[in-house]
Amino acid sequence: MTCRDVMTRDPRCCSPSDTAVQAAKLMRIEDVGALPVCSGAGSRRLAGIITDRDLALHVVAEGKDPQSVRIESVMSRQPITCREDEDLETALERMESNQIRRIPIVDSEGQLTGIISQADIATRSHSREKTAEMVAEVSRPA
């Protein structure tokens, strides 16, 4: 199985210049806890990733104005990725070793084509053992 077989295709993304409020609203609309950040309007070049946890810890908990905080100031840059044609096992290993719950999928030119979440693995990989192992490893205390 490859990443292409399991990924959610063409995920919505935000841009580095979007505000925390815009990202949070898009997360609500899409019912997701993370958004890939693409380099600009109309671009699919992956620049980072922003999570609901990033917004909670780096905007809300620090008392910053979510209307003015730009995603570029709180996003994770250079996120761990996999290519579409890589084996799903590679994605699982990267998620486990980096303790991440989602991994952006890119093509050979670094363009965002999908994302794999724990839920994607649980519902599409057909391997309960791999799902259980991945969840346990990602969730273990640092």
C-alpha positions in Angstrom: 0.0 0.0 0.0 1.3 3.5 -0.9 0.5 6.8 0.7 -1.6 7.6 -2.3 -3.9 4.7 -1.4 -4.6 6.0 2.1 -4.3 9.8 1.9 -7.1 12.3 1.9 -6.7 14.0 -1.5 -6.4 17.7 -2.1 -6.8 19.0 1.5 -7.7 22.6 2.1 -4.8 24.7 3.1 -4.2 28.2 4.4 -1.5 30.7 3.5 1.2 32.1 5.8 -0.4 35.5 5.7 -3.8 34.2 6.9 -4.8 35.1 10.5 -5.3 32.7 13.3 -9.0 33.4 13.1 -9.1 32.5 9.4 -7.3 29.2 10.0 -9.5 28.3 13.0 -12.7 29.0 10.9 -11.3 26.8 8.1 -10.5 24.0 10.6 -14.1 24.3 11.8 -15.6 24.2 8.3 -13.4 21.3 7.3 -13.8 19.5 10.6 -10.0 19.0 11.0 -7.4 19.7 13.6 -4.6 20.7 11.2 -4.1 22.5 8.0 -1.2 22.4 5.6 0.2 25.9 5.0 0.9 26.6 1.3 3.2 29.3 0.2 0.7 31.7 -1.3 -2.6 32.3 -3.0 -3.2 29.5 -5.6 0.0 27.7 -4.7 0.2 24.2 -3.5 3.9 24.4 -2.4 4.0 23.2 1.2 5.5 25.8 3.5 4.4 24.4 6.9 1.5 23.1 9.0 -0.7 24.7 11.6 -2.7 22.7 14.2 -5.4 23.5 16.6 -2.9 23.0 19.4 -0.6 25.6 17.8 -3.5 28.1 17.9 -4.4 27.2 21.5 -0.8 27.4 22.9 0.8 30.1 20.8 -2.2 32.5 20.3 -4.9 32.0 22.9 -2.7 30.9 25.9 -0.3 33.8 25.2 -3.2 36.3 25.0 -2.4 37.4 21.5 -5.1 38.9 19.2 -6.2 36.1 16.9 -7.5 38.7 14.4 -3.9 40.0 13.8 -1.6 37.0 14.4 -0.4 35.6 11.1 -0.1 31.9 10.6 3.5 32.3 9.6 4.4 33.3 13.1 2.9 30.2 14.8 3.1 27.5 12.1 5.5 24.6 12.1 8.0 25.1 9.3 9.5 22.3 7.2 7.0 19.6 8.3 7.7 16.0 8.1 6.3 14.7 4.8 6.0 11.7 2.6 5.7 11.4 -1.2 2.6 9.9 -2.8 4.5 6.9 -4.1 6.2 6.0 -0.8 5.1 2.9 1.1 2.5 3.5 3.8 4.9 1.8 6.2 7.3 4.8 5.6 4.6 7.2 6.6 3.8 5.2 9.7 7.4 5.1 10.7 7.8 8.9 10.3 4.6 9.6 12.2 5.7 7.3 15.1 9.3 8.5 15.3 8.3 12.2 15.1 5.2 11.7 17.3 2.9 13.4 14.8 -0.8 12.6 14.2 -0.9 13.8 10.6 1.6 13.9 7.7 1.3 16.0 4.5 1.8 14.1 1.3 3.7 15.8 -1.6 4.6 15.0 -5.1 8.1 14.9 -6.5 8.2 18.7 -6.8 7.0 19.4 -3.2 3.5 20.3 -4.2 0.8 19.3 -1.6 -1.4 16.5 -2.9 -2.8 15.0 0.2 -2.6 14.4 4.0 -2.7 11.2 6.1 -4.2 11.3 9.5 -4.6 8.7 12.2 -8.2 8.3 11.1 -7.2 7.7 7.5 -4.9 4.9 8.6 -7.6 3.4 10.9 -10.2 3.4 8.2 -8.2 2.7 5.1 -5.1 0.6 5.9 -6.9 -2.6 6.8 -4.4 -3.3 9.6 -5.6 -3.0 13.1 -2.1 -3.9 14.4 -0.4 -1.1 12.5 -3.1 1.4 13.6 -2.8 0.4 17.3 1.0 0.6 17.2 1.0 4.0 15.5 -1.5 5.5 17.9 0.5 4.1 20.9 3.8 5.4 19.6 2.5 8.9 18.6 0.7 9.2 22.0 3.6 8.1 24.3 5.0 10.8 26.6 8.1 12.5 25.3 
